[in-house]
Amino acid sequence: MLRTVAVLLVFANLVYFAWAQGHLAALGLVPQEQREPERLQGQVQPDMLRLLNGPRAAPSPDPARTAVSSPDEAGAGAEASATPAEPAATPTTEAPTPAVPVQAQAPVPREPETTACWQAGGFTEAQTEALRNALGQLDLPRSWQFSEARSGGRWIVYMGRYDNQEQVERKKTELRGLKVSFRELSTAGLGPGLALGTYSSEAAAEKALADIVRTGVRTARVAQERAESSSFTLRLPRITPTQRNALAGLGTLLAGKPLKRCN
């Protein structure tokens, strides 16, 4: 069965081949040609068609250029046609160079100023209060401080006040004769005068006066040479030269007291 089918297929192929090649034209079996002349007549300027993605067609020769030319021109044309045209340089787009960020220059660190301890003393309580307020307005370390030194009253066994230096000299001679020691006074309110002893309390001075009277001195008495007082000292343990200059600029608030290095 399969053999019969195969023989029939081979025979059918031979017949089709003979018909397609026109070998059966004598039998009236001719293949019909696929022609459509009306489509060719409907075309408008078919030679102007260009394939967009295909290779470009060579430009049609210029009739004026195809005329007979001189041998030199012909040779030049042949030489030019023999030399291959250099391909046009393809423009290249260079990648922009990334901008390098400019780093800010770090400031040069300043060397710290050396510090030292300075002090000024001899301020009264009123001067200290005014100076304390002014120091709070300056750029100073908070380690500055005032220290108080209290001075007790000073009492003396006193002779005077004399009208002139002649009286002072005469009293000196009398005291030397009584073997009583003394010192001359010139302070305001007491000079010219003589101090026969100096004591830290009024009671001690009264007791000394009683002893001096027994030696024969009649005109001596007890007097206060100096009242009890307080003195304040400003101490600045660690300040720079710049801060010291700012402090010196306070002027009258320092009451003429100079700044000195701490002991």
Summary of the structure (lengths in Angstrom):
residues: 263
radius of gyration: 67.5
end to end distance: 139.4
largest distance: 195.1
contacts: 515
relative contact order: 0.15
helix: 35%
strand: 19%
